[in-house]
Amino acid sequence: MAKSRGFRRKTRSLLRKKPRERGKLGLSRILYRYQPGDKVVIKIDPSVHKGMPHRRYHGKIGIIQARRGRAYEVAVTQGDAVKQIIVLPEHLQLHKGG
């Protein structure tokens, strides 16, 4: 049988929650309104499948470009290229670095 090459392959430990982190996500993370120019960390929430970015972007810092429906367009650098990805707010977190 051929090996699967799906969207979530090789994510057994990356896309899983610890036992005490399981359950519903807080409303503050879903309802937060990001403004264009905000720096965000892409932190994939495995319990929300919709609007989930590819695993290569997990942990990366991006800049909010625009809002698209309920989701956001985020510019992320990958090597020399700048990628535009569409992510739901459940998978974003405000970057607090200096």
C-alpha positions as protocol buffer text, in pm:
chain_id: "A"
residue {
  index: 1
  type: MET
  ca { x: 0 y: 0 z: 0 }
}
residue {
  index: 2
  type: ALA
  ca { x: 128 y: 345 z: -93 }
}
residue {
  index: 3
  type: LYS
  ca { x: 236 y: 589 z: 179 }
}
residue {
  index: 4
  type: SER
  ca { x: -4 y: 871 z: 255 }
}
residue {
  index: 5
  type: ARG
  ca { x: 112 y: 1220 z: 163 }
}
residue {
  index: 6
  type: GLY
  ca { x: -175 y: 1409 z: 322 }
}
residue {
  index: 7
  type: PHE
  ca { x: -190 y: 1761 z: 461 }
}
residue {
  index: 8
  type: ARG
  ca { x: -132 y: 1647 z: 821 }
}
residue {
  index: 9
  type: ARG
  ca { x: 135 y: 1381 z: 764 }
}
residue {
  index: 10
  type: LYS
  ca { x: 419 y: 1361 z: 1019 }
}
residue {
  index: 11
  type: THR
  ca { x: 228 y: 1573 z: 1270 }
}
residue {
  index: 12
  type: ARG
  ca { x: 163 y: 1317 z: 1546 }
}
residue {
  index: 13
  type: SER
  ca { x: 335 y: 1518 z: 1818 }
}
residue {
  index: 14
  type: LEU
  ca { x: 306 y: 1864 z: 1660 }
}
residue {
  index: 15
  type: LEU
  ca { x: -72 y: 1862 z: 1617 }
}
residue {
  index: 16
  type: ARG
  ca { x: -179 y: 1714 z: 1947 }
}
residue {
  index: 17
  type: LYS
  ca { x: -274 y: 1872 z: 2277 }
}
residue {
  index: 18
  type: LYS
  ca { x: -146 y: 1771 z: 2615 }
}
residue {
  index: 19
  type: PRO
  ca { x: -416 y: 1608 z: 2833 }
}
residue {
  index: 20
  type: ARG
  ca { x: -469 y: 1921 z: 3047 }
}
residue {
  index: 21
  type: GLU
  ca { x: -491 y: 2151 z: 2744 }
}
residue {
  index: 22
  type: ARG
  ca { x: -784 y: 1963 z: 2592 }
}
residue {
  index: 23
  type: GLY
  ca { x: -1131 y: 2107 z: 2558 }
}
residue {
  index: 24
  type: LYS
  ca { x: -1284 y: 2422 z: 2419 }
}
residue {
  index: 25
  type: LEU
  ca { x: -1074 y: 2720 z: 2322 }
}
residue {
  index: 26
  type: GLY
  ca { x: -1119 y: 3047 z: 2512 }
}
residue {
  index: 27
  type: LEU
  ca { x: -1341 y: 3311 z: 2352 }
}
residue {
  index: 28
  type: SER
  ca { x: -1078 y: 3584 z: 2385 }
}
residue {
  index: 29
  type: ARG
  ca { x: -859 y: 3408 z: 2129 }
}
residue {
  index: 30
  type: ILE
  ca { x: -1145 y: 3369 z: 1880 }
}
residue {
  index: 31
  type: LEU
  ca { x: -1297 y: 3717 z: 1916 }
}
residue {
  index: 32
  type: TYR
  ca { x: -976 y: 3923 z: 1923 }
}
residue {
  index: 33
  type: ARG
  ca { x: -968 y: 4174 z: 1633 }
}
residue {
  index: 34
  type: TYR
  ca { x: -625 y: 4205 z: 1473 }
}
residue {
  index: 35
  type: GLN
  ca { x: -538 y: 4522 z: 1283 }
}
residue {
  index: 36
  type: PRO
  ca { x: -333 y: 4532 z: 961 }
}
residue {
  index: 37
  type: GLY
  ca { x: 33 y: 4560 z: 1058 }
}
residue {
  index: 38
  type: ASP
  ca { x: 0 y: 4356 z: 1380 }
}
residue {
  index: 39
  type: LYS
  ca { x: 264 y: 4089 z: 1436 }
}
residue {
  index: 40
  type: VAL
  ca { x: 118 y: 3749 z: 1515 }
}
residue {
  index: 41
  type: VAL
  ca { x: 251 y: 3405 z: 1600 }
}
residue {
  index: 42
  type: ILE
  ca { x: 96 y: 3119 z: 1406 }
}
residue {
  index: 43
  type: LYS
  ca { x: 14 y: 2864 z: 1673 }
}
residue {
  index: 44
  type: ILE
  ca { x: -196 y: 2584 z: 1527 }
}
residue {
  index: 45
  type: ASP
  ca { x: -486 y: 2464 z: 1743 }
}
residue {
  index: 46
  type: PRO
  ca { x: -536 y: 2098 z: 1645 }
}
residue {
  index: 47
  type: SER
  ca { x: -895 y: 2088 z: 1773 }
}
residue {
  index: 48
  type: VAL
  ca { x: -1005 y: 2339 z: 1504 }
}
residue {
  index: 49
  type: HIS
  ca { x: -960 y: 2186 z: 1159 }
}
residue {
  index: 50
  type: LYS
  ca { x: -1108 y: 2472 z: 958 }
}
residue {
  index: 51
  type: GLY
  ca { x: -870 y: 2750 z: 855 }
}
residue {
  index: 52
  type: MET
  ca { x: -568 y: 2553 z: 973 }
}
residue {
  index: 53
  type: PRO
  ca { x: -240 y: 2655 z: 805 }
}
residue {
  index: 54
  type: HIS
  ca { x: 17 y: 2402 z: 691 }
}
residue {
  index: 55
  type: ARG
  ca { x: 243 y: 2264 z: 964 }
}
residue {
  index: 56
  type: ARG
  ca { x: 548 y: 2437 z: 814 }
}
residue {
  index: 57
  type: TYR
  ca { x: 409 y: 2769 z: 939 }
}
residue {
  index: 58
  type: HIS
  ca { x: 359 y: 2654 z: 1301 }
}
residue {
  index: 59
  type: GLY
  ca { x: 557 y: 2882 z: 1533 }
}
residue {
  index: 60
  type: LYS
  ca { x: 636 y: 3138 z: 1263 }
}
residue {
  index: 61
  type: ILE
  ca { x: 581 y: 3511 z: 1307 }
}
residue {
  index: 62
  type: GLY
  ca { x: 377 y: 3690 z: 1042 }
}
residue {
  index: 63
  type: ILE
  ca { x: 223 y: 4030 z: 976 }
}
residue {
  index: 64
  type: ILE
  ca { x: -151 y: 4078 z: 936 }
}
residue {
  index: 65
  type: GLN
  ca { x: -223 y: 4213 z: 587 }
}
residue {
  index: 66
  type: ALA
  ca { x: -604 y: 4218 z: 573 }
}
residue {
  index: 67
  type: ARG
  ca { x: -920 y: 4057 z: 697 }
}
residue {
  index: 68
  type: ARG
  ca { x: -1100 y: 3811 z: 472 }
}
residue {
  index: 69
  type: GLY
  ca { x: -1440 y: 3719 z: 611 }
}
residue {
  index: 70
  type: ARG
  ca { x: -1370 y: 3580 z: 957 }
}
residue {
  index: 71
  type: ALA
  ca { x: -1011 y: 3490 z: 863 }
}
residue {
  index: 72
  type: TYR
  ca { x: -696 y: 3697 z: 822 }
}
residue {
  index: 73
  type: GLU
  ca { x: -438 y: 3723 z: 546 }
}
residue {
  index: 74
  type: VAL
  ca { x: -95 y: 3684 z: 704 }
}
residue {
  index: 75
  type: ALA
  ca { x: 240 y: 3749 z: 532 }
}
residue {
  index: 76
  type: VAL
  ca { x: 503 y: 3497 z: 646 }
}
residue {
  index: 77
  type: THR
  ca { x: 862 y: 3473 z: 529 }
}
residue {
  index: 78
  type: GLN
  ca { x: 980 y: 3132 z: 418 }
}
residue {
  index: 79
  type: GLY
  ca { x: 1344 y: 3148 z: 313 }
}
residue {
  index: 80
  type: ASP
  ca { x: 1368 y: 3441 z: 73 }
}
residue {
  index: 81
  type: ALA
  ca { x: 1001 y: 3427 z: -29 }
}
residue {
  index: 82
  type: VAL
  ca { x: 713 y: 3606 z: 142 }
}
residue {
  index: 83
  type: LYS
  ca { x: 403 y: 3384 z: 151 }
}
residue {
  index: 84
  type: GLN
  ca { x: 44 y: 3505 z: 194 }
}
residue {
  index: 85
  type: ILE
  ca { x: -158 y: 3254 z: 395 }
}
residue {
  index: 86
  type: ILE
  ca { x: -520 y: 3268 z: 509 }
}
residue {
  index: 87
  type: VAL
  ca { x: -564 y: 3171 z: 874 }
}
residue {
  index: 88
  type: LEU
  ca { x: -857 y: 3171 z: 1116 }
}
residue {
  index: 89
  type: PRO
  ca { x: -803 y: 3360 z: 1445 }
}
residue {
  index: 90
  type: GLU
  ca { x: -809 y: 3033 z: 1644 }
}
residue {
  index: 91
  type: HIS
  ca { x: -461 y: 2962 z: 1506 }
}
residue {
  index: 92
  type: LEU
  ca { x: -318 y: 3310 z: 1574 }
}
residue {
  index: 93
  type: GLN
  ca { x: -172 y: 3475 z: 1883 }
}
residue {
  index: 94
  type: LEU
  ca { x: -49 y: 3835 z: 1924 }
}
residue {
  index: 95
  type: HIS
  ca { x: 330 y: 3855 z: 1919 }
}
residue {
  index: 96
  type: LYS
  ca { x: 463 y: 4011 z: 2237 }
}
residue {
  index: 97
  type: GLY
  ca { x: 834 y: 4019 z: 2144 }
}
residue {
  index: 98
  type: GLY
  ca { x: 1041 y: 4334 z: 2127 }
}
